[in-house]
Amino acid sequence: MEKARIIKAAVVAVVILAMSADFAVFASAKAFGNQRADRSRIEIRSMDSNIRNGSEPQADQSREEENGVEGGGVKSESYRDQAGEETNDDDFMISVLPGHIADKMNGGSYPEDAAIGLEELRYVQVLHIGFDGRAHRGELVVNQLVAEEILEIFMELYEKKYPIEQIRLIDDYGADDEASMADNNTSGFCWREVAGGGSMSVHAQGLAIDINPLLNPYVKVNRDGSTTVLPPEGKKYLERNGRTPGMIMKGDACHEAFTSRGWEWGGDWTTLKDYQHFYKTSQ
């Protein structure tokens, strides 16, 4: 009997010990789980705080560093050219003639008897550095055959900070070439004859550009010894010293931008000089 009581007591003791161990394990597991949950909540709060403060979680930072981005966030680059100005894709563009441009040209630079179709012309938008040293928008109409080259040329002139006072359609001057030249306006297409008449100008085909015409006048010595200067206001720029910004000289940035692409320059003519005039005849 006594032996049975001893055995029963021992069994109860073992059961109690086992229950105590199970409870300890459970308590430890629960504490560990709570600790992980608390740490997870801390990490989530930390991530939320970082996001609110404008920074990204560490995992995202590592991925961004692999992609060459420092400091988190999305890398955004804008094109900054040598002129120091930011440009967008629509700053230099070629398009078919918009309706309002065609309407503006009709009866002006594009008369009813023009022997070239409007569909053969292109509207070119560019940026240029003005005489004030700032970037300005300009617009030209040229033949579709040279539109891409013209875009490249004016991008190059812009990047090299070559000064061009203004680039406007000649229709802003009533399609009057002399008025446009007197205002030192750079222009392209105009259905007109050459100076002095007798034949159509290359401008009538959209294959010529006049750059800063006031500073780079048309000069012709006549048979009677007189000199024709167009525009007349350009007489003070007959001395070609190259010290005046925007005055075209052989070998300068403007001359090279055109001639390196196969364009010819009126300043190279021998019987007369047309310093403003670049044209292409190999089309």
C-alpha positions in Angstrom: 0.0 0.0 0.0 2.8 2.4 1.0 4.6 1.5 -2.2 1.6 2.3 -4.3 1.3 5.8 -2.7 5.0 6.5 -3.4 4.7 5.5 -7.1 1.5 7.6 -7.5 3.3 10.6 -6.0 6.2 10.2 -8.3 3.9 10.0 -11.3 2.2 13.2 -10.2 5.5 14.9 -9.8 6.6 13.9 -13.3 3.4 15.2 -14.8 3.8 18.5 -13.0 7.3 18.9 -14.2 6.3 18.1 -17.8 3.5 20.7 -17.6 5.9 23.3 -16.2 8.4 22.6 -19.1 5.6 22.8 -21.7 4.5 26.1 -20.2 8.0 27.5 -20.2 8.4 26.5 -23.8 5.1 28.1 -24.7 5.9 31.2 -22.8 9.3 31.4 -24.4 7.8 30.9 -27.9 5.1 33.5 -27.2 7.7 36.0 -26.0 9.9 35.3 -29.1 6.8 35.7 -31.3 5.8 38.9 -29.6 9.4 40.2 -29.9 9.4 39.4 -33.7 6.0 41.1 -34.1 7.1 44.1 -32.1 10.3 44.3 -34.3 8.2 44.0 -37.4 5.9 46.7 -36.2 8.9 48.9 -35.5 10.3 48.2 -39.0 7.0 49.0 -40.6 6.7 52.3 -38.6 10.3 53.1 -39.6 9.5 52.5 -43.3 6.4 54.6 -43.0 8.4 57.4 -41.4 11.0 57.2 -44.1 8.5 57.4 -46.8 6.8 60.3 -45.2 10.2 62.0 -44.9 10.9 61.5 -48.5 13.4 58.7 -48.3 13.1 55.1 -49.4 13.6 51.9 -47.3 17.1 50.4 -47.3 16.2 47.6 -49.7 15.0 50.1 -52.3 18.1 52.2 -51.8 20.3 49.2 -52.6 18.3 48.5 -55.8 18.6 52.2 -56.7 22.3 52.2 -56.1 22.7 49.3 -58.4 20.9 51.4 -61.0 23.2 54.3 -60.5 20.8 56.4 -58.5 22.1 58.0 -55.4 20.0 59.1 -52.4 16.8 57.3 -53.3 13.9 58.4 -55.5 13.6 58.3 -59.2 16.4 59.7 -61.3 15.3 62.4 -63.7 17.6 63.9 -66.3 17.0 66.8 -68.6 19.2 67.6 -71.5 21.5 70.5 -70.8 23.4 71.6 -73.9 26.7 73.5 -74.1 24.8 76.8 -74.1 23.8 76.0 -70.6 20.1 76.0 -71.3 17.7 73.1 -70.7 15.9 71.9 -73.8 12.9 69.7 -74.4 12.1 67.4 -77.2 9.7 70.0 -78.7 12.3 72.8 -78.8 13.7 71.5 -82.1 11.0 70.0 -84.4 10.1 69.4 -88.0 6.5 69.0 -89.1 4.3 69.4 -92.1 3.0 72.9 -92.5 0.3 73.5 -89.8 -2.9 74.9 -91.1 -2.4 78.3 -89.5 1.1 78.6 -91.0 -0.1 77.6 -94.5 -2.9 80.2 -94.1 -0.3 82.8 -93.1 1.8 82.1 -96.1 -1.0 82.0 -98.7 -1.0 85.2 -100.8 2.3 86.2 -99.2 5.5 84.1 -99.3 3.4 81.5 -101.1 1.5 83.2 -104.0 -1.1 81.4 -106.2 1.5 81.0 -109.0 4.1 79.3 -106.8 5.5 76.3 -108.7 6.1 74.3 -105.5 3.5 72.4 -103.5 2.9 73.3 -99.8 3.3 69.5 -99.2 6.9 69.8 -100.3 7.7 72.3 -97.5 8.3 71.7 -93.9 7.9 73.8 -90.8 11.0 73.8 -88.6 11.0 75.1 -85.0 14.4 75.8 -83.3 16.0 77.6 -80.4 18.7 80.2 -80.9 20.9 82.4 -78.8 19.8 86.1 -79.4 22.0 89.2 -79.2 20.9 89.5 -75.6 22.6 86.2 -74.8 19.4 84.4 -74.0 17.6 81.5 -75.7 14.7 82.4 -78.0 12.4 80.3 -80.2 12.5 80.6 -83.9 10.6 79.2 -86.9 11.5 78.6 -90.5 9.9 77.1 -93.6 12.2 75.0 -95.8 12.1 72.3 -98.4 11.5 68.8 -97.0 14.7 67.7 -98.7 16.8 69.8 -96.4 14.6 70.0 -93.3 16.7 67.5 -91.2 20.0 69.2 -92.1 18.5 72.6 -91.2 17.4 71.2 -87.8 20.9 69.8 -87.2 22.6 73.1 -88.2 20.5 75.2 -85.9 21.0 72.8 -83.0 24.8 73.1 -83.6 24.6 76.9 -83.7 22.6 76.9 -80.6 25.0 74.6 -78.7 27.9 76.8 -79.9 26.1 79.9 -78.7 26.3 81.5 -82.2 24.3 84.7 -82.0 21.3 85.1 -84.3 19.1 88.1 -83.5 15.8 86.6 -84.6 14.3 83.8 -86.7 10.8 84.6 -88.0 8.8 83.8 -91.0 9.1 86.3 -93.7 5.3 86.6 -93.7 5.7 88.6 -90.5 7.1 91.3 -92.8 4.4 91.0 -95.4 6.7 88.7 -97.4 8.9 91.7 -98.0 12.5 90.5 -98.2 14.0 94.0 -97.8 11.9 94.7 -94.7 13.0 91.3 -93.2 16.7 92.0 -94.0 16.5 95.5 -92.5 15.2 94.0 -89.3 18.1 91.5 -89.3 15.7 88.6 -89.5 17.0 85.2 -90.4 14.6 83.5 -92.8 14.1 80.6 -95.3 11.4 80.0 -97.9 9.9 82.8 -99.9 8.6 82.5 -103.5 10.6 85.4 -105.0 13.1 86.4 -107.7 16.8 86.9 -107.1 18.0 90.5 -106.2 17.8 92.5 -109.4 15.2 90.1 -110.9 15.5 87.9 -114.0 15.2 84.4 -112.4 13.8 82.7 -109.3 15.8 82.7 -106.1 16.8 79.4 -104.5 14.7 80.7 -101.6 11.7 80.0 -103.8 12.6 76.3 -103.6 13.1 76.4 -99.8 16.8 75.6 -100.3 18.4 78.7 -98.9 18.8 80.4 -95.5 19.7 84.1 -94.9 21.5 84.5 -91.5 21.6 87.9 -89.8 21.2 89.8 -93.1 21.7 93.2 -91.7 25.2 92.3 -90.5 25.9 90.2 -93.6 24.6 92.2 -96.5 24.3 91.5 -100.2 27.0 93.6 -102.0 27.4 94.1 -105.7 29.7 96.5 -107.6 27.8 97.8 -110.6 29.2 98.5 -114.1 29.0 102.2 -113.4 31.1 101.9 -110.3 28.3 102.3 -107.9 27.7 99.7 -105.2 24.4 98.0 -104.3 24.0 97.0 -100.7 21.0 95.1 -99.5 19.7 96.0 -97.1 21.0 99.6 -97.5 21.3 99.8 -93.7 24.0 97.1 -94.0 26.6 99.5 -95.5 28.2 100.0 -92.1 29.0 96.3 -92.0 30.9 96.2 -95.3 34.2 96.0 -93.5 34.4 92.3 -92.7 36.5 92.4 -89.5 34.8 89.5 -87.7 34.7 91.5 -84.5 30.9 92.0 -84.6 29.0 89.1 -83.1 26.8 87.4 -85.7 29.0 88.6 -88.6 29.7 85.5 -90.7 33.3 84.9 -91.5 34.9 82.0 -93.4 35.7 79.2 -91.0 33.6 80.5 -88.1 30.9 78.3 -86.4 28.1 79.4 -88.8 30.1 78.9 -91.9 31.3 75.5 -90.8 27.9 74.3 -89.7 26.5 74.9 -93.2 29.5 74.1 -95.5 30.4 70.9 -93.6 27.1 69.6 -94.8 27.6 70.6 -98.4 25.9 74.0 -98.4 27.4 76.8 -100.3 28.0 80.4 -99.1 27.4 83.6 -101.0 30.5 85.1 -99.3 32.6 82.9 -101.6 31.2 84.4 -104.8 33.6 86.4 -106.9 31.4 88.7 -109.0 29.4 89.8 -106.0 29.0 88.9 -102.3 26.0 87.7 -100.5 27.3 87.2 -97.0 24.0 86.3 -95.4 23.2 83.6 -97.9 23.7 79.8 -97.6 22.1 77.6 -100.2 22.1 74.0 -101.5 21.8 73.1 -105.2 22.8 69.5 -105.2 19.3 68.3 -104.4 
